[in-house]
Amino acid sequence: MRNVLVTGGAGYIGSHACKALKAAGFTPVTLDSLVTGWQDAVKFGPFEQGDLLDRALLDTVFEKYEPVAVMHFAALSLVGECMRDPGLYWRNNVAGSLNLIEAAVAAGCLDFVFSSTCATYGDQDNVVLDENTAQHPINAYGASKRAIEDMLRDFEAAHGLRHVIFRYFNVAGADPDGEVGEFHQPETHLVPLMLDAIDGKRDALTIFGTDYDTPDGTCIRDYVHVCDLVDAHILGLKWLQDNKGSRVFNLGTGAGFSVREVLDQSHAVTNRSVPYIEGPRRAGDCTKLVSGSQRAMDELGWNPHRSTMKQMITDAWRWHQTGHYER
């Protein structure tokens, strides 16, 4: 049995990763505090509830399951919240990750796949961001993720901790089988907010900022299907197991969509209009974030074939109509 410890495995991306790991012949062991995750999403392997700040718990979990690798998704990730309370993000994301990394090294678990973010690059407009782009995060979320990347490099130099770092762009869509999907409380992601508005679960979607320097005045983001994203994680785990060394990969498609373009695509899928209101910009939001992900395609053999906006909204809409998790 090849166990993989999945922190945040009860969350949106982590639960999809657990399904992909099981399909790849691994047993995913979910460790999640359930602060933002959902126990109903844990369907593919054992579950341990706890916080990464609890080092004794981490040591117990490593001893019990003897994982061959770690996939680390657990993190706080709300832009507005991190602007109001940066200490929460440094404490939870960085201190929790340090505990996890030290526990992994102590247990001899030296293959580590880390969920990072394009937010480490900051606001660099009209630039296709690749892995060599300078990192200048503009909020505590991006800064905390960059700090963890640095931490992984230090632990590799000192202890041989092999790692693959994935810097995500915007993740959307859902499991086509409907077993897991996207649901947050509070919800902050564009696609589920949009579908809630279409379905009457909220009065209207708010478009934050219509005066950006883009063709239609709204922010542009690079979207990748969650199933394509977790496929890359399986390839990254294989990369480490094949002893190919530590590596950083961007995960996006290189195609950016503005908020208004996403709304237009949703109408094509659902045949319903999105009720929306226009609001001011949010602090910490960038104008345009678009990925250069050729390295992942060339070196990992990654193929984000599901990552068309139509497919992402179609799968998200199917999941949206099946209902949500319950506490």
C-alpha positions in Angstrom: 0.0 0.0 0.0 1.4 3.4 -1.0 -0.1 6.1 1.2 0.1 9.8 0.3 -0.6 12.3 3.0 -2.9 15.0 1.6 -3.2 18.1 3.7 -6.4 20.0 2.9 -7.8 16.9 1.3 -11.3 17.9 2.4 -11.1 21.1 0.4 -11.9 21.8 -3.3 -8.6 21.0 -4.9 -7.5 18.5 -2.3 -10.6 16.3 -2.6 -10.1 16.1 -6.4 -6.4 15.2 -5.8 -7.5 12.4 -3.5 -9.7 11.0 -6.2 -6.9 11.2 -8.8 -4.4 9.6 -6.3 -6.8 6.6 -5.7 -7.2 6.2 -9.5 -3.4 6.2 -9.8 -3.0 3.3 -7.3 -2.2 5.3 -4.2 -4.2 5.6 -0.9 -4.8 9.2 -0.1 -4.8 10.0 3.7 -6.6 13.3 4.2 -5.5 15.5 7.1 -7.8 18.5 7.4 -9.0 20.8 10.2 -12.4 21.2 8.5 -12.2 25.0 9.1 -12.7 25.4 5.4 -13.0 21.8 4.2 -15.9 19.4 4.2 -15.9 15.9 5.7 -18.4 14.8 3.0 -15.7 15.4 0.4 -13.5 12.7 2.0 -14.4 9.7 -0.1 -11.3 8.1 -1.3 -9.2 7.1 1.8 -8.7 7.5 5.5 -9.4 10.8 7.3 -7.6 12.4 10.2 -9.0 15.7 11.6 -6.4 18.2 12.9 -4.4 21.3 12.5 -1.0 21.6 11.1 0.0 23.7 14.1 -0.3 20.5 16.2 3.1 18.9 15.8 2.3 16.0 18.0 -0.6 15.1 15.8 1.5 15.3 12.7 4.1 12.9 14.2 1.3 10.5 15.0 -0.1 10.6 11.5 3.3 10.0 9.9 4.0 7.1 12.2 0.5 5.6 11.7 0.4 5.8 7.9 4.1 5.9 6.8 3.3 7.9 3.7 5.6 7.8 0.7 4.9 11.4 -0.1 3.1 14.6 1.0 0.7 16.7 -1.1 0.3 19.9 0.7 -2.9 21.9 -0.1 -3.9 23.2 3.3 -3.9 27.0 3.5 -5.9 30.1 4.0 -6.4 31.8 0.7 -8.8 34.8 0.8 -7.4 38.0 -0.6 -9.6 40.3 1.4 -9.0 38.5 4.6 -5.2 38.4 4.2 -5.3 42.2 3.7 -7.2 42.7 6.9 -5.4 40.1 9.0 -1.9 39.3 7.6 -0.8 37.7 10.9 -3.4 35.0 10.5 -1.8 34.0 7.1 1.7 34.0 8.4 0.8 32.0 11.4 -1.5 29.4 9.6 0.2 29.1 6.3 3.9 29.5 7.2 4.1 28.2 10.7 1.8 25.3 9.8 3.9 24.4 6.8 7.1 24.5 8.8 5.6 22.0 11.2 4.5 19.8 8.4 7.9 19.9 6.6 9.8 19.2 9.8 7.5 16.3 10.6 8.0 14.9 7.1 11.8 15.1 7.4 11.7 13.5 10.8 9.7 10.6 9.4 11.9 10.2 6.4 9.1 11.2 4.0 11.2 13.2 1.5 8.9 13.6 -1.5 6.8 16.7 -1.2 4.3 18.3 -3.7 3.4 21.8 -2.8 0.4 23.8 -3.8 1.7 27.4 -4.4 0.1 30.2 -6.3 0.6 32.8 -9.1 0.0 35.4 -6.4 3.7 35.0 -5.6 4.4 37.0 -8.8 2.3 40.0 -7.7 0.9 42.6 -10.1 2.9 42.3 -13.3 0.6 43.5 -16.1 0.9 42.6 -19.7 3.5 39.9 -18.9 3.1 36.2 -19.5 4.3 34.8 -16.2 6.6 31.9 -16.3 8.7 30.1 -13.7 11.6 32.5 -14.1 9.5 35.7 -13.6 10.6 37.6 -10.5 8.3 37.1 -7.5 6.9 40.3 -6.0 3.7 39.3 -4.0 1.4 42.2 -3.1 -0.5 40.5 -0.2 0.1 38.2 2.7 -1.3 35.2 1.0 1.1 35.4 -1.9 4.0 36.3 0.5 3.2 33.3 2.7 3.3 31.0 -0.2 6.6 32.4 -1.5 8.0 31.9 2.0 7.1 28.3 2.0 8.8 27.8 -1.4 11.9 29.2 0.1 11.5 26.9 3.1 11.4 23.9 0.9 14.6 24.9 -0.8 16.3 25.3 2.5 15.1 21.9 3.7 16.3 20.3 0.5 19.8 21.7 1.0 19.9 20.6 4.6 17.9 17.4 4.6 17.4 16.2 1.0 13.7 17.1 0.9 12.7 16.7 -2.8 9.9 18.9 -3.9 7.7 19.9 -6.8 6.1 23.3 -6.5 3.0 24.1 -8.5 2.1 27.8 -8.9 -1.6 27.8 -9.8 -3.6 30.3 -11.7 -7.4 30.4 -11.3 -8.9 27.0 -10.7 -12.5 26.2 -11.9 -14.7 23.3 -12.8 -15.6 20.2 -11.0 -15.3 16.4 -11.1 -17.3 15.3 -14.2 -18.7 12.3 -12.2 -20.1 14.7 -9.6 -18.5 13.0 -6.6 -16.7 16.2 -5.4 -16.9 19.8 -6.4 -16.3 23.4 -5.4 -18.1 24.8 -2.4 -16.7 27.4 0.1 -18.2 29.3 3.0 -17.9 32.2 2.4 -17.8 31.7 -1.3 -15.3 34.1 -3.1 -14.6 32.4 -6.4 -16.1 33.8 -9.6 -17.6 30.7 -11.2 -19.6 29.4 -8.1 -20.7 32.9 -7.2 -21.9 33.4 -10.8 -23.8 30.1 -10.8 -25.4 31.0 -7.4 -26.6 34.2 -8.9 -27.9 32.5 -12.0 -29.7 29.9 -9.8 -31.2 32.6 -7.5 -29.2 31.5 -4.5 -27.9 35.1 -4.2 -29.4 38.3 -5.5 -26.6 39.3 -7.8 -22.9 38.8 -8.6 -20.7 41.7 -7.8 -18.0 42.6 -10.3 -15.2 44.2 -8.3 -13.7 46.9 -10.5 -14.7 47.9 -14.0 -12.0 50.5 -14.6 -9.0 48.2 -15.1 -6.7 48.7 -18.1 -8.2 45.8 -20.0 -10.4 45.7 -23.1 -13.7 45.6 -21.1 -12.4 47.1 -17.9 -12.6 44.0 -15.8 -9.8 41.8 -14.4 -8.3 39.1 -16.6 -7.4 35.7 -15.2 -6.0 32.5 -16.5 -8.3 29.6 -15.7 -7.4 25.9 -15.4 -9.8 22.9 -14.9 -9.4 21.4 -11.4 -9.1 17.9 -12.9 -6.3 19.0 -15.2 -4.7 20.6 -12.2 -4.7 17.5 -10.1 -3.5 15.4 -13.1 -0.4 17.6 -13.0 0.1 16.7 -9.3 0.1 13.0 -10.1 2.7 13.7 -12.8 4.7 15.7 -10.3 4.6 12.9 -7.8 5.9 10.5 -10.5 8.6 13.0 -11.3 9.8 12.9 -7.8 9.6 9.1 -7.6 11.7 8.9 -10.7 14.4 10.9 -9.0 14.2 13.8 -11.5 14.9 16.4 -8.8 13.1 19.4 -7.4 11.3 21.6 -9.8 8.8 24.5 -10.1 5.9 24.4 -12.6 3.2 27.0 -13.4 -0.2 25.6 -14.1 -2.4 27.6 -16.4 -3.3 27.6 -20.0 -1.9 30.9 -21.2 -5.4 32.1 -22.2 -6.9 34.8 -20.1 -10.6 35.6 -19.6 -12.0 38.8 -18.2 -14.8 38.7 -15.7 -17.3 39.8 -18.4 -16.1 37.1 -20.8 -16.7 34.4 -18.1 -20.2 35.8 -17.6 -20.8 35.6 -21.4 -19.6 32.0 -21.5 -21.9 31.1 -18.6 -24.9 32.2 -20.6 -23.9 30.0 -23.5 -23.7 27.0 -21.1 -26.8 27.6 -18.9 -28.9 29.7 -21.3 -29.5 32.1 -18.4 -28.3 35.6 -17.8 -26.2 36.5 -14.8 -27.7 39.2 -12.6 -24.8 41.4 -11.5 -23.9 44.8 -10.0 -20.7 46.8 -10.4 -18.6 47.5 -7.3 -15.3 49.1 -6.6 -11.9 47.3 -6.9 -10.8 45.1 -4.1 -7.5 45.8 -2.4 -4.8 43.4 -3.4 -6.4 42.4 -6.7 -4.2 42.4 -9.8 -5.2 43.6 -13.3 -4.1 40.6 -15.3 -2.5 37.2 -14.5 -1.8 34.9 -17.3 0.5 31.8 -17.2 3.3 30.5 -19.2 2.9 26.8 -18.5 5.1 25.3 -21.3 7.5 23.8 -18.8 4.8 21.6 -17.3 3.7 20.5 -20.8 7.2 19.8 -22.0 8.7 18.2 -19.0 5.8 16.5 -17.2 3.8 15.7 -20.4 0.9 17.7 -18.9 -2.1 18.3 -21.2 -4.8 20.6 -19.8 -7.4 19.3 -22.3 -10.4 20.0 -20.1 -9.5 23.7 -19.5 -11.8 25.4 -21.9 -14.1 27.9 -20.3 -17.1 26.1 -21.7 -16.0 22.7 -20.2 -15.2 24.3 -16.8 -18.5 26.0 -16.5 -20.4 22.9 -17.8 -18.8 20.7 -15.1 -19.2 23.3 -12.4 -22.9 23.8 -13.4 -23.5 20.0 -13.2 -22.0 19.9 -9.7 -23.8 23.0 -8.7 -27.1 21.4 -9.4 -26.4 18.2 -7.4 -26.3 20.0 -4.1 -23.6 20.9 -1.6 -21.7 19.4 1.3 -23.1 19.6 4.8 -21.2 20.2 8.0 
